[in-house]
Amino acid sequence: IAKNAEVRRRVIRIETTRHGFDFYFLSLMHAKTFASYLGRICPMRAKTTQKLVSSDVKSNTANVKHTVSCDLVPLCRDDLIIVDRAASHSGGGAGRLTGRLCLVERVTSAMRLVDANPARKDTAEGAFAELNSDRYWKGGEERSYRIVFSPRMLVRFVVLDVELCGGDGGGGGGSG
């Protein structure tokens, strides 16, 4: 948002609240455009509501307050999360990672999860899963993706060399 001047110029006022930010716009169209922009850069769900503020029956006019509520998925890149077993009922890619530690590799309109400890028999594709916002919010499943560590609590390192243990591929126990 800070880098996109086109999006910022439609915002009249920004207020910080306990649960996030309130953005104010002149028209409903500007608010929906802003919500559409947010939907392209991060996974979220949007809800539009109307509230009647006042009405005049003689002149047949009404003053209506529109609210566009955007709930962003609270996962960030490099978060270490645990995928609960309830996520398996949603189907799709994240279902095969149930009960596993996963690292959030990328956050765009969908999230890419990497299994932090993949099974040796799995292919490389089996260690990755895509999680879109619809699947995240489905049936109150936001509780199914718990953050264990944020990026500030983790240490980034580079693996320079890997040696296989044992000749059977079973992970150790081999002689010599």
Residue pairs with C-beta under 8 A, 6 or more apart in sequence:
1 7
1 8
2 8
4 37
7 33
7 34
7 37
10 25
10 26
10 30
10 33
10 34
11 23
11 24
11 25
11 34
12 24
12 25
12 26
13 23
13 24
14 21
14 22
14 23
14 24
15 21
15 22
15 24
16 22
20 72
23 31
23 34
25 31
25 34
28 66
28 68
31 66
31 68
32 48
32 68
34 68
35 46
35 68
35 70
38 44
38 46
38 70
38 72
39 46
39 70
39 109
40 109
41 108
41 109
42 72
42 73
42 107
42 108
42 109
43 72
43 73
43 107
43 108
43 109
43 110
43 111
43 131
43 132
43 133
43 136
44 70
44 71
44 72
44 73
44 133
45 70
45 71
45 133
45 134
45 137
46 68
46 69
46 70
46 71
47 68
47 69
47 71
48 66
48 67
48 68
48 69
49 66
49 67
49 69
50 64
50 65
50 66
50 67
51 64
51 65
51 67
52 62
52 63
52 64
52 65
53 63
53 64
53 65
54 62
54 63
55 61
55 62
55 63
56 62
71 137
73 107
73 111
73 133
73 136
73 137
73 142
74 142
74 147
75 81
75 104
75 107
75 111
75 145
75 147
76 104
76 107
76 150
76 151
77 104
77 105
77 106
77 107
77 151
78 103
78 104
78 150
78 151
78 154
79 103
79 104
79 147
79 149
79 150
79 151
80 101
80 102
80 103
80 104
80 116
80 147
80 148
80 149
80 150
80 154
81 101
81 102
81 103
81 104
81 113
81 145
81 146
81 147
81 148
82 99
82 100
82 101
82 102
82 145
82 146
82 148
83 94
83 97
83 98
83 99
83 100
83 102
83 113
83 144
83 145
84 98
84 99
84 143
84 144
84 145
84 146
85 98
85 99
85 144
86 141
86 143
86 144
87 94
87 95
87 97
87 98
87 141
87 144
87 145
88 95
88 96
88 98
89 95
89 139
90 135
90 138
90 139
90 141
90 144
91 135
92 129
92 130
92 131
92 135
93 113
93 128
93 129
93 130
93 131
94 113
94 129
94 130
94 131
94 135
96 126
96 129
97 113
97 115
97 129
100 115
100 116
100 117
101 115
101 116
101 117
101 148
102 113
102 114
102 115
102 116
102 129
103 113
103 114
103 116
104 111
104 112
104 113
104 114
105 112
105 113
105 114
105 128
106 112
109 132
109 133
110 130
110 131
110 132
110 133
111 130
111 131
111 132
111 136
112 128
112 129
112 130
112 131
113 128
113 129
113 130
113 131
114 127
114 128
115 122
115 126
115 127
115 128
115 129
118 126
118 127
119 126
120 169
120 170
120 171
131 145
135 141
136 142
136 145
165 171
165 172
165 173
165 174
166 172
166 173
166 174
167 174
168 174
